[in-house]
Amino acid sequence: MVREYKTIEEVAGPLMLVKNVENVKYDELGEIELPTGEIRKCRVLEIDGSNVLVQLFESAAGLNVAESKVRFKGHGTQLGVSEDMLGRVFNGMGEPIDNGPKLIAEKYVDVNGTPMNPAARIYPSEFIQTGISTIDGLNTLVRGQKLPIFSMSGLPHADLAAQIARQAKVRGSDAKFAVVFAAIGITFEEADFFVSDFKKTGAIYRTVLFTNLASDPAIERISTPLMALSAAEYLAFEKGMHVLVIMTDLTNYAEALREVSAARKEVPGRRGYPGYLNTNLATLYERAGRKMGSDGSITMIPILTMPEDDKTHPIPDLTGYITEGQIILSRDLYRKGILPPVDVLPSLSRLKDKGIGEGKTREDHKNVMNQLFANYARGKEAKELMVVLGEAALTPIDRLYAKFADAFEEQYINQGFDENRSIEETLDLGWELLSMFPRTELKRIKTDILDRYLPKKETENG
């Protein structure tokens, strides 16, 4: 029997104190019934004897302390899941907001998920093609990997996220591919962009979209990634799908944690964030992966904007430790009109070597990747020298490297948000750019690979 309590003591911001409560658990879901009959949701945050501190999911405006009733539901926050979620749009609490029919749930799952046994994890090793050269060719995404994108305020990470959601696929696999997209703390215009973009391109039919607006309560911001990952776990480990989870913007999630922590008067950690920020981020990121006995997998691309463009800020700093690399966007490239503005040199995919090569991409992939990195790095150095000393002070070969750096940015990095390149097109483009150099400068490529792939006109010229 569900008991009701009319013992609300006080409300402070997103928190409410209820006295003389029996038999409730931490994280249990509750409902507040206002005198008007309106129902608002809450959850148990802290228990002190018979006093319970609950967190409101919605605004406290209009909540009459004396006349409102609270009842607890006996379970934590749950999400109703079914394959019919694909093609639907939900809010941060898992409720449909696309004017479609009510979802008939196959089952209800706890949004906190169940930790994956480390011994049951399978090492990620299968290539995922995003259609974006800077990722596929140089910072390869592997199925089951966590590869975050570090952006900056004002950069087009939303367009990049939508492009990856549209284009990503596992090559050479018959298993179904799905995208779970969580938009956290975004504006109405951004939410409308994602929904209309997915509908226009048809990507919506393989996508489950969770949108949480900046005007929604902070607690909903915290629950949005949990809802998305619960849907992903169901599709991956119970329906055997390859699931790509894209979450943007994780910085808004961390800000919501800080807001609730401040309301609870907790002792702040670095930059005012709660000391458990690392734990919370890890519990999100570590829900990605592959496990024994399941054909499905969860691959994760969290996107976060670095406050003050600072890589040492707690959010990107902790994310870098937990995940397997990072894709970094650049203001300088964006100013030059290069899209997507991926800064290749500081970007890294720690698992890229596991997902490339013969049988996965192509035998020449590793050689081309290493040579492009090396030549672009030297070309950037040559351009810096040119600024200081002038072009006349450079040797002919250094001028060639500087020319290559410009061509690499214009042709390889720059592809816009609508071009979908296969891995073969990406590798061939790399060879075309490398053919600017004499063979003697291509020291990172094996001779037999050079003979096979370097464009013939350059081979004949030496």
C-alpha positions in Angstrom: 0.0 0.0 0.0 1.4 3.4 -1.0 1.4 5.8 1.9 0.8 9.6 1.5 2.5 12.2 3.6 1.3 15.8 4.3 4.5 16.5 6.4 6.4 18.8 4.0 8.5 21.0 6.2 10.2 23.4 3.7 11.2 23.9 0.1 14.6 25.4 -0.9 15.3 25.7 -4.6 15.2 22.2 -6.1 15.2 20.6 -2.6 12.3 19.7 -0.3 12.3 18.3 3.3 9.6 15.8 4.3 9.3 14.7 7.9 8.0 11.5 9.6 8.6 9.2 6.6 8.8 5.4 6.9 10.4 2.7 4.7 11.9 4.7 1.9 15.2 4.1 0.1 17.9 6.3 -1.3 17.1 7.3 -5.0 13.5 6.2 -4.7 11.0 8.0 -6.9 8.2 10.1 -5.5 5.2 12.1 -6.5 4.0 15.4 -5.1 0.3 16.1 -5.5 -0.7 19.8 -5.4 -4.1 20.9 -4.2 -5.1 21.5 -7.9 -4.5 17.8 -8.6 -1.3 18.5 -10.5 1.4 15.8 -10.1 5.1 16.7 -9.9 8.0 14.1 -9.7 10.8 14.0 -7.1 13.4 11.5 -5.9 15.0 10.7 -2.5 18.4 12.4 -2.1 19.1 11.9 1.6 17.6 10.1 4.6 18.2 11.2 8.2 16.1 9.0 10.5 12.5 9.7 9.5 13.4 13.0 7.7 13.8 12.7 4.0 15.4 15.3 1.6 13.9 15.0 -1.9 15.0 16.6 -5.1 12.3 18.1 -7.3 12.3 17.2 -11.0 10.3 20.4 -11.8 10.0 23.9 -10.5 8.8 24.5 -7.0 6.6 27.4 -8.2 3.0 27.2 -6.8 3.9 24.4 -4.4 1.8 24.9 -1.2 3.7 23.3 1.6 0.7 22.9 3.9 -1.8 21.5 1.4 0.4 19.3 -0.9 0.8 15.5 -0.5 3.9 13.3 -1.1 3.9 9.6 -1.9 6.8 7.3 -2.6 6.7 4.7 -5.4 9.0 2.0 -4.0 11.4 2.0 -6.9 14.0 4.3 -8.4 13.8 6.2 -11.7 12.8 3.9 -14.5 12.5 4.0 -18.3 10.0 2.0 -20.3 11.9 0.4 -23.2 10.9 -1.3 -26.4 12.2 -1.5 -30.0 9.4 1.0 -30.9 11.6 3.7 -29.3 13.5 4.0 -32.6 12.3 7.0 -34.5 10.8 8.7 -31.4 11.7 11.9 -29.5 11.6 11.9 -25.7 12.3 14.6 -23.1 15.0 14.2 -20.4 12.6 12.1 -18.2 11.9 9.6 -20.9 8.4 10.9 -21.8 7.5 11.1 -25.6 7.3 14.7 -26.9 6.8 14.1 -30.6 3.0 13.9 -30.6 3.3 10.2 -31.4 1.3 7.4 -29.7 2.1 6.4 -26.2 5.0 3.9 -26.0 3.9 0.4 -24.9 6.9 -0.7 -22.9 8.3 -4.3 -23.2 9.8 -3.8 -19.8 10.9 -1.1 -17.3 14.6 -0.7 -16.5 16.5 1.2 -13.7 18.2 4.2 -15.4 21.3 3.7 -13.3 22.0 0.5 -15.2 24.0 -2.5 -14.0 27.9 -2.2 -14.0 29.6 -4.3 -16.7 31.8 -7.0 -15.3 35.4 -6.0 -16.4 36.2 -9.7 -16.9 33.3 -10.0 -19.4 34.4 -7.1 -21.6 35.6 -7.8 -25.1 38.5 -5.6 -26.4 37.2 -3.1 -29.0 38.6 -4.0 -32.4 36.0 -3.3 -35.2 36.1 -0.2 -37.4 33.2 2.2 -37.4 33.0 4.4 -40.5 31.8 8.0 -39.7 32.4 9.3 -43.2 34.7 12.0 -41.8 38.3 11.8 -42.9 39.9 13.3 -39.8 38.2 10.7 -37.7 38.2 7.6 -40.0 41.7 8.2 -41.4 43.7 9.6 -38.5 41.7 9.0 -35.2 39.7 5.9 -36.0 36.6 5.1 -34.0 36.3 1.5 -32.9 33.2 -0.4 -31.9 32.8 -0.3 -28.1 35.1 2.7 -27.7 34.5 6.0 -25.8 35.9 8.8 -28.0 34.9 12.3 -26.8 34.9 15.5 -28.8 36.3 18.6 -27.0 34.8 21.7 -28.5 34.7 25.4 -27.6 31.9 27.9 -27.3 30.7 29.0 -30.7 32.2 26.1 -32.7 29.9 23.9 -34.8 29.9 20.8 -32.6 26.1 20.4 -33.1 26.6 20.1 -36.9 29.4 17.6 -36.4 27.3 15.5 -34.0 24.4 15.4 -36.4 26.7 14.4 -39.2 28.2 11.5 -37.3 24.6 10.4 -36.3 23.6 10.4 -39.9 26.6 8.8 -41.5 28.1 6.3 -38.9 27.9 2.6 -39.8 29.8 -0.7 -39.0 31.2 -2.0 -42.3 30.9 -5.6 -43.2 28.3 -6.4 -40.5 24.7 -7.5 -40.9 23.7 -6.5 -37.4 21.4 -3.6 -37.0 22.9 -0.2 -36.3 21.1 2.3 -34.1 21.9 5.8 -32.7 20.9 7.1 -29.3 21.2 10.8 -29.2 21.1 12.8 -26.0 20.9 16.6 -26.3 21.6 18.0 -22.8 20.8 21.6 -21.8 20.4 22.9 -25.4 18.4 25.8 -26.7 15.0 25.3 -28.5 16.7 26.2 -31.8 19.3 23.5 -31.4 16.7 20.9 -30.4 14.6 21.9 -33.5 17.8 21.6 -35.7 18.5 18.0 -34.5 14.9 16.8 -34.9 14.4 18.4 -38.4 17.9 17.3 -39.6 17.3 13.6 -38.6 13.8 13.7 -40.2 15.0 15.3 -43.4 17.7 12.8 -43.9 15.8 9.7 -42.7 18.3 9.1 -39.9 15.4 9.5 -37.4 14.2 6.0 -38.2 17.3 4.4 -36.6 17.6 7.0 -33.8 16.2 7.4 -30.3 16.4 11.1 -29.5 16.3 12.5 -25.9 16.2 16.3 -25.7 16.6 18.4 -22.6 16.2 22.2 -23.0 18.2 24.8 -21.2 14.9 26.0 -19.7 14.2 22.6 -18.1 15.0 21.9 -14.5 18.6 21.0 -13.5 17.6 17.5 -12.3 16.2 16.6 -15.7 19.6 17.6 -17.1 21.2 15.0 -14.8 18.7 12.3 -15.8 18.9 12.8 -19.6 22.2 10.9 -20.2 21.0 8.1 -17.8 17.8 7.7 -19.8 19.8 7.6 -23.1 22.3 5.0 -21.8 19.5 2.8 -20.5 17.8 2.8 -23.9 21.2 2.0 -25.5 21.9 -0.9 -23.1 18.5 -2.4 -23.9 19.0 -2.1 -27.7 22.6 -3.3 -27.5 22.5 -6.1 -25.0 19.0 -7.4 -25.3 18.3 -6.7 -29.0 21.8 -7.3 -30.3 22.2 -4.0 -32.1 25.4 -1.9 -32.6 24.5 1.3 -30.8 26.3 4.6 -31.1 25.5 7.0 -28.2 26.1 10.7 -28.9 25.8 13.0 -25.9 26.0 16.8 -26.3 26.8 18.9 -24.2 28.3 17.1 -21.2 29.4 20.4 -19.8 25.7 21.2 -19.1 25.4 17.9 -17.2 28.4 18.8 -15.0 27.0 22.3 -14.4 23.7 20.8 -13.3 25.6 18.5 -10.8 27.3 21.6 -9.4 24.0 23.5 -9.1 22.3 20.7 -7.1 25.5 20.2 -5.0 25.5 23.9 -4.1 21.8 23.6 -3.1 22.7 20.8 -0.8 25.5 22.9 0.7 28.1 20.2 0.0 31.8 21.0 0.3 32.9 22.0 -3.3 35.9 20.5 -5.1 37.9 21.9 -8.0 36.3 25.0 -9.5 33.2 24.6 -7.4 32.3 21.2 -8.9 31.3 18.4 -6.4 34.1 16.0 -5.4 32.1 13.1 -7.0 32.2 14.7 -10.5 34.9 12.1 -11.5 32.7 9.2 -10.2 29.6 10.5 -12.0 31.3 10.9 -15.3 33.0 7.5 -15.0 29.6 5.8 -14.3 28.3 7.3 -17.6 31.3 6.6 -19.8 31.9 3.1 -18.5 28.5 2.0 -19.6 29.9 1.8 -23.1 31.6 -1.3 -24.4 31.2 -4.9 -25.7 30.6 -7.9 -23.5 30.8 -11.7 -23.9 27.7 -13.5 -24.8 26.2 -10.5 -26.6 26.4 -9.5 -30.3 25.5 -5.9 -29.5 27.8 -3.1 -28.4 27.7 0.5 -27.2 30.1 3.0 -28.7 30.1 6.5 -27.2 30.9 9.9 -28.5 30.4 12.4 -25.6 30.7 16.1 -26.8 31.7 18.8 -24.3 32.5 22.5 -24.6 35.6 23.4 -22.7 34.9 26.4 -20.4 37.3 29.3 -21.3 38.7 27.0 -24.0 40.8 25.3 -21.2 41.8 21.7 -21.7 42.9 21.5 -18.0 39.4 22.4 -16.8 38.0 19.6 -14.6 35.4 18.4 -17.1 37.7 17.8 -20.1 40.5 16.8 -17.8 38.6 14.1 -16.1 36.9 13.0 -19.3 40.4 12.6 -20.9 41.5 10.2 -18.1 38.4 8.0 -18.3 37.9 7.8 -22.1 40.1 6.4 -24.9 41.3 9.6 -26.6 39.8 12.9 -27.7 38.9 14.8 -30.9 39.7 18.5 -30.4 38.1 21.2 -32.5 40.1 24.4 -33.4 39.1 28.0 -33.5 41.9 28.8 -35.9 40.6 26.3 -38.5 37.0 27.5 -38.0 38.1 31.1 -38.7 39.7 29.9 -42.0 36.3 28.4 -43.0 37.5 24.8 -42.6 34.7 22.4 -41.6 34.6 20.3 -39.5 37.4 22.3 -37.7 39.2 19.2 -36.3 42.6 19.9 -34.9 44.5 16.8 -36.0 47.8 17.0 -34.1 46.5 17.2 -30.5 43.6 14.8 -31.3 44.1 11.1 -30.4 42.2 7.8 -30.6 44.0 5.4 -28.3 42.4 2.3 -29.9 42.9 3.4 -33.6 45.6 0.7 -34.2 43.1 -2.0 -33.2 40.5 -1.0 -35.8 42.6 -0.5 -39.0 44.5 -2.6 -41.4 43.8 -5.5 -43.8 40.4 -7.0 -43.3 39.2 -4.0 -41.4 40.0 -0.9 -43.5 42.9 -1.4 -45.9 46.5 -2.6 -45.6 48.0 0.8 -46.3 46.0 2.6 -43.6 48.6 2.7 -40.8 51.4 3.8 -43.1 49.4 6.6 -44.7 48.1 7.8 -41.3 51.6 8.0 -39.8 53.0 9.8 -42.9 50.2 12.3 -43.0 50.7 13.1 -39.3 54.4 13.5 -39.6 54.3 15.6 -42.8 51.5 17.9 -41.4 53.4 18.4 -38.2 56.5 19.4 -40.1 54.4 21.6 -42.4 53.0 23.5 -39.4 56.5 24.1 -38.1 57.6 25.4 -41.5 54.7 27.8 -41.6 55.6 29.1 -38.1 59.2 29.6 -39.3 57.9 31.4 -42.4 56.0 33.9 -40.2 59.2 34.7 -38.2 61.9 34.5 -40.9 59.9 35.1 -44.1 59.4 32.6 -47.0 62.8 33.3 -48.6 64.7 32.0 -45.5 63.1 28.5 -45.9 64.7 25.7 -47.9 62.8 24.4 -51.0 61.8 21.2 -49.1 60.5 23.3 -46.1 58.4 25.4 -48.5 57.0 22.1 -50.0 56.0 21.0 -46.4 54.3 24.4 -45.8 52.5 24.1 -49.1 51.4 20.5 -48.1 50.0 21.8 -44.7 47.8 24.2 -46.5 46.6 21.6 -49.0 46.0 19.1 -46.2 43.7 21.5 -44.4 41.9 22.6 -47.5 41.3 19.2 -49.0 41.6 16.5 -46.3 40.3 18.2 -43.1 37.8 20.4 -44.9 34.9 18.4 -46.2 31.8 20.3 -44.9 28.9 18.7 -42.9 27.2 17.0 -45.9 30.0 15.0 -47.5 30.2 11.3 -46.6 33.6 9.8 -47.5 34.2 6.1 -47.5 37.4 4.9 -45.9 38.8 4.1 -49.4 38.1 7.7 -50.6 39.8 9.0 -47.4 42.9 6.9 -47.9 43.1 7.7 -51.7 42.9 11.4 -50.8 45.8 10.9 -48.4 47.9 9.3 -51.1 47.1 12.1 -53.5 48.3 14.7 -51.0 51.5 12.7 -50.2 52.3 12.5 -53.9 53.4 16.1 -53.7 56.6 14.8 -52.1 59.6 13.0 -53.6 59.7 9.3 -52.6 62.7 10.0 -50.3 60.5 12.1 -48.0 58.0 9.3 -47.4 60.1 7.5 -44.9 57.2 6.1 -42.8 55.7 4.0 -45.5 57.0 0.5 -46.4 58.5 0.2 -49.9 56.0 -2.5 -51.0 53.1 -0.3 -49.9 54.6 2.7 -51.7 55.0 0.6 -54.9 51.4 -0.5 -54.7 49.6 2.7 -53.8 51.6 5.9 -54.6 50.1 7.4 -57.7 52.0 6.1 -60.8 52.9 9.5 -62.3 54.9 10.4 -59.1 56.5 6.9 -58.9 57.8 7.3 -62.5 59.2 10.7 -61.7 61.1 9.4 -58.8 
